[in-house]
Amino acid sequence: MTFNSSAFLILLILTFALYWAVGQGRARRQNLILLLASCAFYAWWDLRFLSLLFLSAITDFWVSRQLPTAKGSSKKAWLALSLCVNLGVLFTFKYFDFFIESLGLILPIDASSFSMRVVLPVGISFYTFQTLGYTLDVYRGRIPPTNKALQFLVFVAFFPQLVAGPIERAGDLLPQFGKARTFQEAQSTAGLQLMLWGFFKKMVIADNLGHLVDVIYADPGTYGALGVVVGTVAFAFQIYADFSGYSDIAIGTAMLFGIRLHQNFRTPYQATSFRDFWQRWHISLSSWFRDYVYIPLGGNRVPVGHWLMNLMLTFLLSGLWHGASFNFLFWGGLHGLVLCVEALFRKHGWFSWHLPVFVHQLKVFVVVCLCWLFFRASTIEDAWSMLCGVFAWPFFGDLSGSTWLL
């Protein structure tokens, strides 16, 4: 069930009406209605995978209840259980085949005979990180564990942000489900407006740009270097409109139910540095990796070599989070490399020229687009070939009028 489907519209209207007619001022009723709607929303994709969502939720609810009284190795063992279940399920369904295929490149094994060829459960990367973040926060003593199972299940399965984020922190979202929500016309109106803006970005901007991008990337040799440039810039705006559009729809939908979610995109292509870009792009994910991977590894409080390694590892993992392929891994590595270089320049004051803001913005946008090329291309080899073509002169090929009309 996608956001731009009639099924979602029907579910939203029914849930909204029932939520405020029956649940007004009663948190438990409201949470039960949201949980049932979330189950229906997810089951529409594939009923079988609903069990995986509940497995993650129940595991972390149970583990978090044990953590406050556990000490030493016992506490670490409980955390390890949560990590094994959540990351184990994620690895099995998202990365196992990629891992086997990668082994087949370096070992004399028939990777196809070990491949599971399972369907990727929708939203598994999002809800796994959200529920795992809760357990890590409890483990570190940042938040107390909840003893309300219904409230926690809604936190994990909340349908507006279940399949495309934002990835919310338990300390911000869980307390909202603990309170009864009262209908506020202004909030609902603002939520509806944000949803409409999200639908416009997704269906009008992203989908139309997607047609152009698909045509060019399907046969880049036909359109030459200029075609690759146009297609890559178009993809930069397509993926932004698509992803931020989904986030706007999610945030707006949550507002209809009196729930506040965090902003996930903040004009990323206006960034003046690469660090600034990642403070504006997919904010909930980049902050998750910062708080649960980069900082625990030592962040920048360690020797320079270790610090840069932490940064690179964080972005390699971030690349893999986006998808199980060498393209995404390479894309993450490119961003990690660029950030490492920028960090060194900033640390030593190299090339600290005072240039106009738009020059810094253009610099970031151009490099980000070059990275997007590896994200969008079918293979790294294709991306590299296209990149080499971009720097060929003169620009050759033909961008037919029919392509521009798509």
N, C-alpha and C positions, 0 to 999 in steps of 0.2 A: 504494500500500500504506500504509494508515494504521496508527497504533499500535494502535487498537482493532479490528483486523481479524484474522480467523483466519489469513490469509496471513502477517502479521507474527509471530504466535505460532509458527507452524511454522518460519519462517526463523530466529527467535530461538533456538528449541530446537535446531535442527540446527547453527547456527553455534556456539552455546555448547558443545555436545557435541564437535564437531570441533575447536574452538579449544583446549579443554583436554586432549582425548585425543591429538591429533596435535601441537599447537603448544606444549605445556607446556614452558617454559624456552627456547624457540627464537623469538626476536623476528621473524626473517624469515618463518617459517612462520605465526606468529600474524598478522603484518601482511598476508600474502597471503590468508589466510582472511577477515580483516576486509574487505579490498578486494573480494574476490569477493562477499561478502555485501552490501557496500555497493552494488556494481554491480547485483546482483539486486534489491535494495530499490528503487533508483532506476529501473531499467528497468521495474519493475512499473507505475510511473506512466506512463512514455512512453520507450521505448527510444531514440527519435530524439534526445532532449535529453541523453542521456548524453554525447554528443559535445561539447556545450557545456561540460559540467563538466570534461571532459578538456582541452578547449581552454584554459580558464582555468588549470587546474593546470599543464599543460605550459608555457604561456607564462610563468607566474611562476616555475616551477622553472628554466627556461632563463635568463630575465632576471636572476634573483637571482644566478646563477653569474657573470654578467658584471659586476655592480655593484662588487665589491671592487677590481677592477683598472681600472675605468673612471674617468676624471677629467673634471671640469668639465662642458662641454656634452655630452660623450659619455655621462657618467653620467646626466644629465638626460634624454637621448634614450632611454636604456634604460628609465628610469622612465616616460617618456611612452608608450612602446610598451605597457607593462603597463597603464597607465591607459586607453589607447585600446581595447585588446582587451577588458578587463574591463568598463569602463563603456560601451563601444560595444555589446557584446552585451547588457548589462543595459538600455540605452536602447532598443535595437531591439525587444527582446521585451516590455519592460514599459512603456515610455514613449512609443514612437513614435506610436502611435495617439492618445494623449492630447495629444501635442504638435501633431499635425496638426489635431485637433479644436479645440484652443485657437487655432491660427492661423486656422481657419475662422470664429472669432468676431470677428476683427478685420480679416481680409482677405477680399476677394471671391473666394474659392476654394471649390470643391466638395470638402470634406474627405473625403467618402466615397470619392471616386475615388482618393485616395492612401492610404487606410487599408489596413494589412496584415492586420488581423484574425487575428493569430497567437495561439496558445494560450500562456499564460504558463507557462514551465517551472517546475516545483515547486522551491522552495528556492533559486532563483537569487539572490535578494537576500541570503540568508544565506551561501552558499558564496562568492559574489563578494566580499563584505566580508571574509571570513575569509582567502582567498588573497591579496587585495589588501593586507590589513593585514600579512601576512608580507613582501611585497615592500617595503612602506614601512618596516618595521622594519629590513630588511637595508640599504635605501638610507640610513637614518639611522645605521647602524652599531650598532644596539641588539642585534642578534643576527647570528651568522655564517650564511651560506647553507648549506643542507644539500646534500650531494652524493649522497644516497640517494633515488633516484626513488620506490621503493616506499613508503618511509617518508613521503615528502611527499604522495603520492597518497592514502594512508590518512588523513593529516591533513586533506586537503581533502574527501574523500568519506565520512568516518566516519559510518556510517548512523544511529546514535542521535541525532546533532545536525545531520544534513544538511538537513532541511527545516523545522525550527522552532527551531534554536539549542539552547543558547547559542552565540553567535559567539565562538569561542575565539581566544586569542592564540598565535601560533606559539611564542613563548618558553616558554609553559606546556605546550602540548599536544605539540608535536613531540618533545621529549626523552623523553616517555613511550613513544612508539612506537619509540624507539631502544633501549629496554631490554626484555629478556625479562620477561614477567609470569608470576608463579607464583600458583596458585590459593589464595585466602584465603577460607575459609568465612564469616568474620565480615563481610568486605567484600561478598561476594555476597549474604548475608542482608540486610544493610543496603540494598543496591541493590534487592533484590526488594521490600522494605518500602516504599521510596521510590516504586518503580514502581506498587505497589498504591494508594498514596496519590494519585499522579498520575492513575491511572485513575478513582479515586473522584471527584476534583475535576472531571475532564473529563466522565465519563459520567453521574454522578449529579447533581452541582451544576450544571455549565455547560449540559449538554444540556437539563435540565429548566427552568432559568431561560430558556434560549433560546426555548422554546415560548411562554412568557409574553411575552417581549420581541418576538418576531415578530408575535404577535397585536396587541399595542398599537401597534407602529410601522407595521403594515400599514394601520391605519385610526385614527390618533390622535384624529381629530375625534369618533369615537364614544365615546371614553373620557374626554375632557375633560382639564383641566389635571392633576387628580390622577392620571389614568391615565398621562400623560406622565412625571410625577414617579416613579411606581412603576416604569414601564418603563425609565426611564433609570437609576435606582438598581439595578434588577435587571440591566441591561446592564453596569453597572460591576462587579458581582460575577461576572456571566457571563464577561466577557472576562478577568477576573483568574483565575478558576478554570480556564478553557479554556487560556489561554496558560501560566500557571504549572504547570498540570497536565501539559501537553506537556513543559515543561522538566524537571519532576520525573521523568517517564518517561524522558526522554533521559539525565538524569544517573544515574538508577538503572540503566538498561540499560548505560551505559558502565561502571559499577562492576562489573557481572557479568563484564566482560572485563579488570578490573584497571586501568581508566582513570578518572582523576578529571577531572570538568568543574566549572566554576565555578557557584556559585549565581546564579540569574538574577532571582529575585524575593525581596524581603525585607520582608514585611508592608507593602506600599506605602501602604495606607489608614490606617496609623498615623503617617504622615509629619506633621510639625508645620510644615513649610514646603514651598514648591513645589520649591525646590532639593533638599530632603530627599526629596521624592517621586521625583524623577528619579535619586536615588542608591539608590532601592529598587525602581523599576519597570524591567523589561527592562534590567538592569544592564549586560549585555554590549553591547547596542546603544548605550545612552547613553554608556558609557565609550568606545566606538569613535568616536562623533561628537566627543566631547570631545578625544580624543587625536589624531585624524587630520583633524579639520575646525576645531573651535573654537580649540584652542591654536595650530595653524599659522597661523590668521588673525590671531593676536595675543592671543587670549584677553582677559583683563582687564588686561593690561600695557600698554594703549594708552589714549589719551584716551577720556573717558566716551562720547562719541557713537560712536566707532569700536567700543568695547567692546560697547555695546548692539546695534549693527548686527551684530557677530559673533555675538552670542547669538541674535538674531532669525533670521539666515541659517541658523545651525546647526539651529534647530528647524523652519524651513520645509523644509529638506532632509530632516530626520527625518520630517516629515509625509509628504513625497513617497515616502520609503522604504517607508512602510506601504502605499501604493497610489497608482495613477495616476489621481487625481481631485481636483477642487477641494475636495471635502470634507476629504480628508486634508491637503491644503495649508493649508486654513483652520484645521483642528484643530492642526496644528503651529504656525501663526502665533499662535493663541490662547495656547498654552503659552509660546511665545517672548515674547509681550506680557506675560503674567502674570509671567514670570521677570524681565523687564526692570523692571517696576514694583517687584517685590519687591527686586531688586538696588539700585535707587535708594533705596528706603525704608531698606534696611539700611545703605547707604553714608552716608546723611545722618542716620540715627537718627530718622527720622520714625515716629510712631505706635508707638514701641517700648514698648508697654504690657506689663506683666507679668501675663499672663492664664493661667488654668489650662491645662494641656497639652491637655485634651480640647477646649477652645475652638479652639485652633490646629488640632487634628486635624480638627474639624468644618468649619472654614473651608476647609482644603485639600480635603477630600472633596467639599464642595458645589461648589467651583469646578471640580474635576476632573470631576465628574458633568456639569456644564454643558458642558464641553468634549467629553465623551463623546457628548453629544447630536448634535453635528455630525459625529462619527466614525461614528455608527450610522445616522443619517437617510439617505434615498436621495439627497437633494440639499441644498444649502445653503439653498435657499428653504424646503424642508420643515422643516429644522431651525430656521430663524428663526421660522417660523410656530408651530412647537411651543413654542419658547422664549417667544414672546410670550404663548402660551396659558397657560404655566406661571405667569406673573405676573398672569394675569387673576383676578379675584375676583368672586363666589365660585367655588370649584371646581365645575365642572359636568360633566355626562356621567354615564355609567354603567359601572361595572366589574362586569360580569355574573359571577354565581357560576361559570359554566362556564369563564370565563377563569382564575379563580383555581385551578380544579382541574387545569389543564393541567400 
